[in-house]
Structure formats: structure tokens, C-alpha cells
Amino acid sequence: MDRRQFIDRLKAAGMETAALAIEQLRPTCLRFDTIPANEAEIPIGASKLCGIPDLPREIEWPFWNGQPLDFLLQLNLNEISQYSVCKPLPESRSLCFFYQAGVSSWGFDPKDRGSWRVLYFQSPMDAL
């Protein structure tokens, strides 16, 4: 059952108030659909899942406990700035997400600090 079907069932059962409350609680989000691509064909600085990030020269690859973190996602904020959910974000920067996948830390334990990293940067394209 998807969200819309659930809301419709609540309303059909006379629970309009509950349905309205649930609709108002839904999180605002942006969903990404992925398509396989050759790394060499992806423009420098474009959003991408996995592969090799386009980091500025002055930013070093993040490590944790002597091991390089795994690259998860590069997000070009200019590419998503058209969506209302993204309005609080700057339009001309990038985010790169890294995580120590082999350890699967959740961040609850203070010793997990550094097992994930989000890099936020703006660099001229020729510096990537």
C-alpha cells in the first residue's frame, strides 16, 4: 500500500482528521533516479552516485582510523536548485558524501566520530 492509498483508507474509515495530520507530517524530500553511466562521460562537477568525486585540488580525500572513507554521492546544488525543497541550500556549491561502509557505524557511539563526512565546497571547474 502506498502513502496515497493509506490516506484514502483513513478518510474512507471516517478518520479525516488523522489523514490530514499524517499528510501534514510527511517529510519534504527529493528522490533521485539513477541511470548507469560511464564515469568518463559524466561532466566534471555533475551530480553522481559512486564513482570518483570531483574534489577541488586543495581538499584531501577523507580518512577515518587510517582508512579512506567510501565515496557515496556528489551533489551539484545548482542542478537541484529548481526544486522548492532545495531553496534553503546555496545554488552554486557541491556536496560530497563519504562513509566507512565496511564498519557500518551509526554515529551513536562517540568513537564513531569521523566515520562519515560531508564535504561542502565551491571551486572553479578547472580546479576540480
N, C-alpha and C positions, 0 to 999 in steps of 0.2 A: 504494500500500500504506500503510495507516495504522499507527500505533505498535503496536496490539494484534496485527495480522497479522504484523508483523515479529517481535515477541516469540514468537508461536506458531510461526513458521517456524524460529526459532533452537532452540526446545525440540524440535520435530519432527526437527531435524537432530542431536539429541543434545548440544546446546550449552546445557544448562540453567544452568550456571554463568555463562556470558556473558549469557544472558537475564536472570538475576537481577541481575547487575551493572548492566546497562543500565536495568532497572526502577528500581533504587535511585538512579541518576544523573539520572533525569528531573527537570527543574526544576519547582518548585512555582509555579503561576501561576493567574491568574484571567482568564478570557476574557469579553469584553464583546460582547454582541449589540446592534446598533443598530437603531433604527426611526426613520424620518423623522418630524419633528415641527415644528410652527410655533413659532418662538422665543418668541412671546408666550404660548404655552400651557405652557411649561416653568416649573415653580415656581422662584422665586429660591433659589439655593443648591443646586439639584439637580445631579446628575452629568450631563454632556453633552459631546458631541463637536462641536467647532467652534462657530460662532455667536459670541455675545458673552459673555465671562466675567462673573460676578457678583463683582467685586472690591470689597473694602472701600474706602471713600472715601479713606482715607489711603495707599492703595497706588497708585502710578503705573504706567501701562502700561509694560512693559519695552521698551527700545530697545537696538539694537546698531549701532554705526557710523552713528549718526544716523537709522536706520530702525526703525520699530516692528516688534517680533517678531510672528510669526503665532501666533494662539491655536489650540491643538490640542485640549486636553481640560481639563475641570473635573471633579474627582472629589470627591464628598462622602463622606468616610470613614465617616460614620455609616451610609450606605447599603450599604457593603460589609463592615461590621464583623462580620456574622454568619458570614462565611466564615473557616475556620481559617487559611488562608494570610495573612489580613489581621490576625490577632491582634497582631502586633508594632506595628501602627500605632495612633495615638490614634483614639478613636471619634468625636470631635466637632470635627474640623478639616476643612479643604478643601485640596486641591492643585490648582493651575492650571499647565498645561504650555504653554510658548511655545517657538517655534523659528524661525530665519530660513530659511524654506523656499526662497527664491529663490537662496540661496547654497549650500545643501546641505553645510554644513561638518560634519565628522565628529568634531572635537574632538581630533584627533591633533596638530595644529599649535597651539602656544601662542597664535598670533594669532586662533584661533577662539574664544578665551575670551569668553564673553558672547553667543555666537550662539544659545544656548538658555538657558532659565531655568525653574525650577520655583519657584512661589510657594506658601508654606505659611502658612496663616492661620486664625484663628478670630475671627469678628466677630458681633455680634448681627445678626439678619436685617434689621433696619431700617437698618443701617449699610452694607448692600450696595447 
